[in-house]
């Protein structure tokens, strides 16, 4: 169900951002990139990861193990990097509106850099991830030659894909919020227009903050779980009962992190008026085309 919701939601989001007229804002390329990242997670990661955890064994081909883990890290890195770029862009656009800091004009280059960074950070997974036989079942995971390297890489990924981006976004959106909510429309002939623009910017910032908040909440349990396990080595010395508990905790934390892939389309639907308008328009067009086909078939 999680996979289906994520695929339908993100494909719908991509279509709306490409075809919709009102959704073509300056941050559209980045929201589109966010949807593509979530779609990769939904198609290439969630089905395999859930099956792995539910069955307690890796039932897919051996080469799929490193590929799935690699794509999962790529997707997460791309998502959080995109959120960070949007946050910094909104910060410059609102705090220094008279200066030209618009990232949208350089969106293609920035998005390319995001994917290069995501692939570079994740490439090591293709080397260290492999299947192994543990207690009679095949497991897919990282097989490091040294525990120090394993912990160092885990901490690096945690810092670059979670701690640092969320810290930067917390600071930028806090400043943006203070500036916007204190700013008042000047008393001139364009006061109504300026007031509307400020209100519109507030709505966009609220939506972006909600996206980042859900990302942080969804991924916090899994990052915390992995960090504790990596540092303490608890799973290596656990008895059968504790291993079962840890397995259940990991499954819940993993499901919560994966569920973030279908959260963003829901946020757009509830908090973005332009997105809702374009979605309704496209659905009406689809219904008209479908009814037109039915009429032709009836006459024939």
N, C-alpha and C positions, 0 to 999 in steps of 0.2 A: 504493500500500500504506500509506504514511504517513497519507494522508487517511482511508482506511477504518479503520485501527486507532484513529485519534484520534476519529472519529465514533462508532464502536461503543463504545469505552472510556468516552467522556464521557457518552454517552446512558445507558449502563449505570450510571455513577456517579450521574447525576441521578436515575434511577429508584430506586436503592438509598437515596439520601439522603432522597427524598420518601416512599417506601413503607416502608423498613426501620424497625423499632422500636428496635433497639439503636443505630442510627447517629444518632438524634436527640439529639445532644449540644449543648452550648452554642455550639460553633463550627460546627455543621452549616450554618447559613445562609451562612457565609463559604466553606466548602468547596464548597457548592452553587454559589455565585457564581463560584468558581474554575473549576468544571467548565463553566459556561455560557460563560465567557470563552474557554476552550480550544476549546469547540464552535464558537464564532464563527470562531476561527482556522481550525479544521479544514474548515468548510463554505465560508466566503467568502474565505479567503486562500490556503491551501496549494495547492489545485488550480490556481488562476490563476497564482500565483507560480512554481510548479514548471514549468508549461507555458511560461511566459514565458522562464525560464532555459534549459530544455531545447531549445526551438526557436530561442532567440536572437532572438525577435520577439514582439511583442504581437499576438496573433491575435483578441483579443476586441474588443468595441465600445469606442469612445473614452471614453464616460462611465464604463465599468467601471474604468478605470485609477485615477482618484482615489478611487473608492469602495473598491477593494481595499486600497490603501495606507492609507486612512483607517481602515478596519475592523481592519487589522493593528495599527496604533498604538493604537487603542481597546482591543483585546483584550489587548495586552501591558501597557498602562497599568493596566487593570482587574485583571489577574492580580497584578502586583507590588504594587499598592495594597492588594489584599485580603490578600496575604501579610503586608504590613507591619502592617495593622490587627490581624490574628490574633497576630502576634508581640508587639505592644504590649499586647494584651489578656492574653496568657499571662504577660507580664512582670508586669503589675499583679496578676493573679489569684494568682500564685505568690509574688511578693516581698512583696505587701501583701494577704494573704488575708482579713484582717478588714475591709478597706475595700471598699465597693461600687464596683467598676470594671468590672463585667461588660458587655462591649460587645454581648453577645447580646441583651440587653433593648432595645437601640437599633439592632439589626441592620438593620432596614428603612431607617432614616434614614441610617445609615452607608453602606450599599450604594448608596443613591440618590446620596449625595455622591461615592462612588467613580466612578460612571458619569458624573456631571456633570463631574467633573475629567478623566476619560478622554476624553470627547467634546470638552471645551474645549481640551485640549492637542493633540488630533488634528485639530481643525477646519481648521487651516491647510493640511492636506494636500489638502483638497477644492479649495483655491484654487491651490496651486502645482504639483500633480501633473497631468501631461498626457502625451500621446503625442507622439513626435517621430521624424522619419526620420533615422537615423544609419547611414551606410555601406550604404544600400539596404535596411535593415530597420527596422521600427517598434518603438520602445522606449518603455516606460512608466517615468517617473521624475519627480523634482522639477525644475521649471524656475523657478529663482529669478532675479529681476531683478538681484540683487546677491550676490556671493560672500560678503560679510561677513554678510548676513542668513542665508544658507544654513548657514554654519559655526556661527553663533550658535544657530540653531534645533536643529541636530544636537547641539551640546554641551548645550543645555537638555534635550532629550529624553533624552540619555545620562545626565545627572545625575539627572533626576526619575524615570526608569523603571529605572535600574540602580544607579548609584554610591551615591546617598543612601539608597535603600531597603535595599540590601545592607549598607551601613555600619550603619544603624539595627538591622537584623535580626541582624547579627553581634554587636553590643553587647548587645541585649536577650536573645538566646538564650545568650550566654556567661554573663551574670549569672544567668539562669534555671537553666542547667545547674549552675553552682556552688552555687546555693541548694538545688536539688533533691538533688544527689548528696551534699551535706553534711548534709541534713536527715535526722533519724532519728525513727522513730515513738516517741512518749512512752510511758513504762512505766505503762500503766493498763489497765483492762479492755477498752478499745477499741484496744489496740495492734495486733491483727491487722487490724482494719478500716483503721486509719490507715496501716499498712504497705502494705496493698493499694492504698489511694488514692495514696500516693506512687509506688508502682511503676506504677500506671496513668497518672499524670501524666508520668512519665519516658518511657513508651512513646509518648504523644501528642507530647511535645516532640521525641523522636527522629524521629518521622514528619514533623513540621513542618520540622525542620532539614534532613531529607533532601530535602523538596520544594524548599526555598529553595536548597539546594546544587546540585541538578540544574538549577534555573532559572538560577543564576549561571553554571554551567559551559556550559549549552547556548547561552546568549546572549553569552557573553564573546567568542568568535571573531568573530561578526558585528559586534558593537559596536566591537571593536578594528579590524577591517577598514575599516568605514565611517569611523571617526575618522581613521585614517591616510590614507585616500583624500581625505577632505574637507580635511584640513589641508595635505597635500603636493600635492594635485592630480596625483598620479602617473598617473592614468588618462588625463588630457588630453594628456600628453606621451609616452605609451608607444608603442612600435612594435607591430606586429601580433603578434609572439611574446609580448611582455610582456602585451599585452591578453588574449591567450588564456589565459595563466597566471592573471592576475587574475580572469578569468571563471570558471575552474575553482575557484579559492580561494573566490570569492564564493558559488558554487553549494554547495560543501561547508559553508561557514559558515552559509548560509541554510537548508540542509536540517537542520543540527544545531539551529538555533534553532526551526524549525518542529516538529521531533520532540519538543520539550518538551510539545507539546499532548497527546501520548498517554502521557507518562511518569507523570503524576500518578495515573491510574487503576491503573497497575501498582504504584505505591508503596502505594496504599490496600490493594490485594490482598495484598501481602506484609507490611505493617506494621500493619494495623488489623484486630484480631480481630473487632470489632463489624461492620465492613464485610463481612468474609468470611462471618460468620454470616448477616447479612441477605441477602447475595447468594445463598448456598446455599438459604436459606429461600424466597426469591422464585423461584429456579430450580426447586425441588421443586414449588412451587405451580403454576408454569407447565407442568411435565411432567404433573402430575395433571390439569390442565384439558385438556391436549392428549390424554391417554389417555382422558379422559371423552368427548371429542368423537369419538375413534376408535371407542369402544364403541357410541355412539349410531348412528354411521354403519353399523357392522357389523350391528346389530340391524335397522336400517331396510332 
